[in-house]
C-alpha cells in the first residue's frame, strides 16, 4: 500500500492528540506530536538558563538541543540531549512559555526541518499533528484536517485531564487556552492556520470515537482513490 501523509492541525483541546494517535494506530502509520517538540525545546531553554523573554537569546541557542521523537502511536517518546522529556514538557511553566519560544523564526526553522525529515523517513506514512503542518511543514500532505471546538468544550476537556478540577480551574484553563491560541495565531512565522485545502471538523458535539471514525474514513477513501 502507498505511503500516506496526514496533517492534523488546530488549537489545543480540540482532541488533536487523541485523534491523531488513534488514527495512526488504526491505519498502521507513524505518529508525530509536533507540539511536544516545541515544548521540548522550551524545556531545554528554561533548564539551561536562557531568558525566554529574549528572542535573540532563544535564536542563538536554537540549534543546541538534540531532540529525538519516537513515532510509535501506542508509545510516543521524546528525549532532549538523551533525557526523557515526556514529563517535564507538560508542566505549567513550559505550557506558559512555549508560545514565546515557538514564535522565534530560528526555532521554527530548526523544528520544521526535523519534522520534515521524520515524515520522509516514515515508510508506511505518518499522522503529524500541530498548528502549521498543512500550511507550512507538509503542504503536500495527502490529507489535511483542521480540528476546532468551542473554547468552553476545549477548556472542559483540558481541565478534565487535570486532577481535582472545579469551576475555577475550568475558567482559568479557558483563559490560558484563549491566550495561547491568540499568541499562536498571531505570530509572524507560520501561525496556527487552516490550510485552504484542509477538511474542517468541529468536534464540539462529537465524541472522540466519532472524530476518529470521520478521519479514518476520509483517509481510507483517499487511499482507495490514489
Ligand atoms: O499541541 P501543544 O499544546 O502541545 O503545543 C504546544 C505549543 O507549541 C503551542 O502552543 C504552539 C506550539 N506549536 C507550534 O507553534 N507549531 C506546531 N506545529 C505545534 C505546536
Boltz pocket constraint, residues with backbone or C-beta under 6 A from the ligand:
constraints:
  - pocket:
      binder: B
      contacts: [[A, 12], [A, 34], [A, 35], [A, 36], [A, 38], [A, 39], [A, 95], [A, 98], [A, 99], [A, 102], [A, 103], [A, 129], [A, 130], [A, 131], [A, 132], [A, 133], [A, 180], [A, 184], [A, 190]]
      max_distance: 6.0
